[in-house]
């Protein structure tokens, strides 16, 4: 995953936060919660990978 990918994921998370706060129509985003959970997991895995690479390579 590149830095640009990571930035795109953060942008998507920002959209999901707007949904949570009721600033966007949640009915237009029926899978928003699943998407948020998936992105959180992906970002966490990326952070773990980057930490591993920093310490071990």
Order of alpha helices (4+ residues) and beta strands (2+ residues): alpha-alpha
